[in-house]
Structure formats: C-alpha cells, structure tokens
Amino acid sequence: MVDETTLRGRRADSISMPANRVVIGTFPGALLIILALVALPLARAEEPGPDWLLSFQEGLRLIQEDRPAEAIGHFQRAIEVNPDASEPYTAIRLASGLRGRSVGEVGVERGLIHLAHQQLQRDELDKAESVLKSLVQARFANPEPHLLLQALYAKRGRPAASDHAGKIFKGLLEALLATGDGKTPETAFLVQGIAEEYLVVGYVFRCRTRGQRVHFPPAGGVYDILEVVCADGERSVYFDVTAWGPEPAWRLKTYRPAPQKSP
C-alpha cells in the first residue's frame, strides 16, 4: 500500500497518461505487437552500447517461444544498462503478465512493500534496502520498489543510484499506465498486484480509497473496482487482475487500441 506521507513530493517528473493504449494481443501475436512498438523508437533511441539491445532482442525471442519467465531477465538487463529506452519496460511488463502470479504471491508482496515504507520512515535504511532488493529480485516489473529505492539512495547520499532507480520507476509506471485509463472494464489498467492498484490511485491520481469490490463479467476475467474520492469528486477505477493466476489476462483477451490522434 502506498503511504502518501512517504511519497508526497517525490513524484517523478513528466509522468503522464499516454494517449494510446498499448495493444497486447493473444499469444503469440504479442510479439508482433511489441515489434511494431519498437521499430521506430529503436532507431531514435540513444544507445549507450549494444548490450541493452542484444538483451532486449533475446527477450523478444524467448517471448515468441512462450518462455516469458526466461525473457524477464533479459529485459531487466536491457533496462539496467539503458534505463532511458522505453521499449524494454513494455516488454518486461508483458513477460511478467504472461508468466502469471498466485494470490499468495500478491499478498506477500503487498506486505513487504508496507514493511519497507515503515522502515524508511524510521530510517532503518539497511533493513529497508534488504527488503526492497528482495522485492526487485522477485518481480523487477513492479514500479513501487524502485520508487522506494530512489528515496532510500537519496537518504544515503547516492545521487547517481537514486537517479537510476527513479528512471526505472518512471519507465515501469508509464508502461503500466499505457494499458488503459481505468474508466471501464474494457479499458481497465492491467495490474499484477494490489500494490500497483494503490500506486495508481494514491500516487498518480492523488485520490483516497473508500471502498473496493470485485467484478466477474460474463465474458470472463476478474476486475477490482476501487471507489475513490479525488479533488474533483468521486469515481470508480477499474483494474484487470486476471493475471493473478495460471491463465493471466494477456492470454485470455485482446485489447483494442485507442483511436489515433491526428498529427
């Protein structure tokens, strides 16, 4: 759960809601969509070296072979080498979603994030760093541990490490936000843990949660609906949580892109 006292004033610059949804097709068509996403940006990206691109391409190959768990490590390597390239963030979120998660894993992750928040507030930096690194190792695609590492490294007087963690947080969060707008089940955010729901609601939207319910539509899938109170009134925010199981949402349905804006 996001503690707004810890996060207030630390929001990464220039995080915005993307105009277009990321199109994630049924497997193995997802590979073709990722290739379409990266074709032009890769030509423009500032490349610190070839290692990140080689790792990224190897991850795409493994996705095509239905080996998402193995692909994650390659996408992680690409991000760590070049945190400014946007494409690996979309890819690692896809691979993580294809891998799937259990409800038990989701609960453990939420508890550890809450613990890390408390340790940071008490300046128990060694303990917090150990917990956060374990979270990153278990699921690199979760944005929030990187946000907390950004704060932790700043407390330790390590500006370069703090900036690096901040870039990774921003890239992962933008990839999450690109999956929807949360206004309807059809445009629900694709999340891989309840901590991500509260990150979106509390950190991005700056809203307070007043209720939660689960929706099982006839077409299939599972959705969390958070009822929230924001500065401009109340709203419902939809999250697709079908990924919390052996058949994640990425395998079950295709998401339609938002209409392209005229240039």
Buried (B, 14 or more C-beta within 10 A) or exposed (E): BBBEEBBEEBBBEEBEEBEEBBBBBEBEEBBEBBEEBBEEEBEEBEEEEEBBBBBBEBBBBBBBEEBBEBBBBBBBBBBBBBBEBBBBBBBBBBBBBBBBBEEEBBEBBBEBBBBBBBBBEEEBBEBBBEBBEEBBEEBBBBBBBBBBBBBBBBEEEEEEBBBBBBBBBBBBBBBBBBBBBBEEBEBBBBBBBBBBBBBBBBBBBBBEBEEEEEBEEEEEBBBBBBBBEEEEEEBBBBBBBBBBEEEBBBBBBEBEEBEEEEE
